Amino acid sequence: MLKFDRQGLIPAVIQDESNGQVLMVAFMNEEALRLTRATGYTHLFSRSRNAIWRKGEESGHVQEVHAIYVNCEENSLLLKVVQHGAGACHTGHRSCYYRRLLDDGSYETVEEQSFDPEDVYAHPVPVQTPAPLSEQERQQLENDMRKLYSAYIFLRDHDLSEESNTSRLLQERSIEYLVGRLGDELQELADVQAGTHVHTDRQSDTILEASQVGYWLMLLAATRNVKYDAVRPHEAILAGYEAPVPQTLEQDQECLNLLISEDPAEIVQGLVKGFTTLGRTCAEAGVSPLAPAEHDMAQMRRKGLV
């Protein structure tokens, strides 16, 4: 019997049947697996959108599933597919694994683009960067972020695993898992800005994905026992928002590398980089940096934690 994780998900490796190339890795829930088997086309579960999607629904680069295999521990899947269209990766490459990791930690591109994503995906509508926040708004951001972090500390110090998945994650203290999930959400946030990840609209999707980035950053800070004032997330968010600079995949990877470190100073640096990215992306999308915090505050209020 298949073993889905506590979130009801199971990882799925997608492989080109013709040559064995690994095209991508994603997650399925039971419904996505059922739809994949019923339709013969890859369906996956988006953790950030909390929704099922059919691979290629926007680009037309669908995957025809020829076989599904189960690993020995029954906790992952291997799908052998026929990849229709030019490729599986939203960056324009046939495979998501188009770079090789070198000994010095840098990347070497080993596969050229097979299509131009600008020609395939919808283009985001340019948005005017909003005016700088008022002093009252800046104070509100700090108040919200401090209250949110206090809620995470409470869930860390009181084992409410039976009723709170967040508390369970804080008890488990799996740094590798938390950093991995943060990496997923940073990629989703970047994809929203690139127009390759569309759920509602750019502004709404930015608020949702930025709140998810903030969630995993807060979990990492609480798990690592970092004091709020060591990072001052509100200041990092404002720094990114008020002086936005282009973000690269390499910079996101540097953030993740710092957070996996055991050096307290590097951990703080990684957290600051993550919150700065959150603010920068809000500026790029033309939304207030208060919006993701207010989104999280609303959820915490519903749970009676703030």
N, C-alpha and C positions, 0 to 999 in steps of 0.2 A: 504494500500500500504506500502511495506517495506520502512523503513527510513535508508538509508545508510548515514554514516557520511561524512564530507567534503572531506575525502580522498577516498570516494566511498567504504567504508568498513562497515561490520556489524559483531559484535562478534557472535560466534557460540559455544555453549556448547555441547560437545560430551558425550553422556551417554550410558552406556551398557544397552541394552534393557532387558537383562535377569535378572539383579539384581539391576538396578538403579544406579550403581556406576558411578560417573563422571570420565571420562577417561582423558579429556583434554579440554582446551578452546583455540580457535584460531580465525582467521578472514577469512571472505569470501568477495569477490567482486561479482558483478553480474554474471560475467563469471564463477567463481568458483561455484556459486550456480547453474547456468545453467548446468554445467558439472556434478555436484553431482546429480541433478534430472534426467539428461539424462542417466547417466551410472549406477546409483544406488550405487556408491562408493564415499566416502568422498573426495572432492577436496577443497583445501584451498588456501589462498593468503598469500605469504610470503612478509612482508613489507620490510625486509632488502634486499631481492633479487629482489623485484618488479616483482614477477613471481608467476604463479599458480603452485601448485604441488598436486599430488595425495598422500594422506596419505598412507604410507607403500610402496611407490614406490621403496625405497632402501631396506628396511628390509623384505618386503613381508607381513608385518602385516597390511593388508588392513582392511577397515571398510565398511561393507555392510549396507547401510542406509535403514531402514525400515519405518521411519516416520520423518517428519520435522514439528516442532511446532514453532509458533510465539508468542512472549510475548504481553502483553496488550498494550504497547506503540509502538509496531511494530518496535523496534530498536534492537532486538536480536533474535537469533534462538536457538532452542534446537533440536539436532539430536539424535534420538534413533537408535543405530547401533548394529550389530553383529560384535564383534571384532574378526577377524581371526588372528591366530598366537598367540604368547605368551603375547603380551602386546602392549600398545599404546605409552609408554614413552621411549625415546631414552636412558634413564639411565638403562633400563633393568627391569623396574617395569611395572605392568599391567596398572596402572593409574599414571598420572603426579602428583597426589595429594597423595603421599606416605608418607608424613611427617606431623606431627601435630605441630602447633605453641604453645609453652608452655608460661606460665605466665611471665617467665624471658626473653622471646624473643628468646630462643633457640629452636631447632627442635628435635622432637622425631620421629624416623622412625617407622612406624606402618605397613608397608607392605614390605615383602621380595622381592628381585628380582625374576622375573619369567623367565628371560633369561639373558644370558651373552652378553652384547653389543659387546664385543670383537669378538664374533663368528658371529655377524650379520652384523656389519657395516664395511665399508672399512677402512683400516688403513692408516693414513697419512704417507707419506714418510719422514723419518727423514731428517732434513736439518741442515747443519752446521751453527752455529750462525755466523753472519757476523762480520768482524773486527770492532773495535770501530770507531766512526765517526771522520773525520778530523775536525779541528777547523773551516774550511770553511763550512762544512756540518752542524756543530752545530749552526753556525751563521745563516745559511740559514733556519734551523728549527725555530729558534727564530723569524726571519723576517717573515716567512710564518704564524706562529701562531699569531703574533701581527697583521698582516694585516687581517687575518681571523676574529679575535675578533673585530677589528674595524668595519668590515662589519656587524657583528651581532649587535653591538652597534648602527650603523646607522639604521638598520632595526627596532631596538627597538624604537629609538627616532623619526623615520619618519614612519607614518602609511601607509604602502604600501600593506595592507591586500588584496586588490582587485587583485594585481598582484603577490604577494609573500606569499606563505603559511608560510614561516619562519617568516615573519613580522607579520602575523596573530597570530601565536603561541606566539610571544613575546608580542603582545597586550593583548592576553587573560590571560596571567600570571597564567596558571593553573599548579601549582607546582606538584600536584599529578599526572597529566597526563604526564608531562615531565619526572618525576622520573620513572613512570611506563614504558614509552617508552625506557628510558635508561636501565632499568632492562631487557627488551626484548633484546636489542642489546648486552648487556654484556653476556647474555645467548647464543645468536647466535655466538658471538666471541669465547666463550668457546667451543661451539659445533663444530666449524671449527677445532679447535685444537684437539678435541677428534675424529675427523673423522666422526661425525654423521650428519654434515651439509655440504654437498658438492654441489657446483654449477659449478665452473670451475676447479680450483685446489687450493691447500692449500694456496699458496702465494697470488694469486689473490683474493681469498675469504677473507683472512686475511686483505688485504688492504681495501677491500670494507667494511667489518664489523667494522674494526678499525676506518674508517672514519665516520661511523654511530655513533659509541660510542662517538667520538670527537664532532660530530654535536650536540648531545643531551647534552653533558657536556657544550659546548659553550652556548647553549640556556639557560641552567640552570644558568650559571654564569651571563649572560646578564640580565636575568629576575630578578635575586637576586641582581643586581647592584654591583656585585663584581668587584673590580679593577683587571686588568690583573696582575699587580705586586704583588697582594696579593696571587695569586696562582702560577704565572710563569709556565704555562702549559708545556713549552718547557723543563724546568728543571725537572719537574715531569716525563715527557716522557723519558728523557735521564736517569733518575735514574732507572726507570723500565727496560729500554733497556740494560743498562750497568751492572746491578746487578740483573738479573732476579731471582725471587724466586717463588716456586709453589703457584698458586692461588687456593682458595677454594670457594665454593658457599657461605660459611659463610662470607668470606671477601667481596665478592661482595654485600651481603646483608647489611653488615656494612656500605659500601660506600653509598648505597641507603638510609639507616636509617639516616645517617649524613646529606644527602642532603634534606631530608624532614623536618629537624629541622628548628627552627626559630633562633637558636643561630648562629651569623655570623661566629664565630670561627669554629664551627662544619661544617658549609656549606663549608668553605674553605678547611677543612680537607677532606671532602667527595670529593670535586673536585680534590684535589691532589691525592687521592687514585684512582679515576677514570682514570686520565691521566697516572698515574704510571702503572695501569693495561694495558693500551693501549701500552705503551712502552715495558712492559714485554712480551706481546703477540707477538709483532713484533719480538723480540729477539727469542722467542720460535719457530716462524715460519720461521725465517731466512730471514726476509725482513727488509729493511731500515725503521726507524721510520719517515723518510722524505716522504715516499710513501703515507701514508694516508693524510698527510697535502697537498701534491701536488695534490692528487685526489680532495680534497675539493677546493683548489685554482683554479683548472681548471674549476670547476663548477661556482665558483664565478666570474671568468673572463668572462665566457659565458653570465652571467647575468649583466655584467658591474659594479660589486660591488667592484672589486679590480683592 
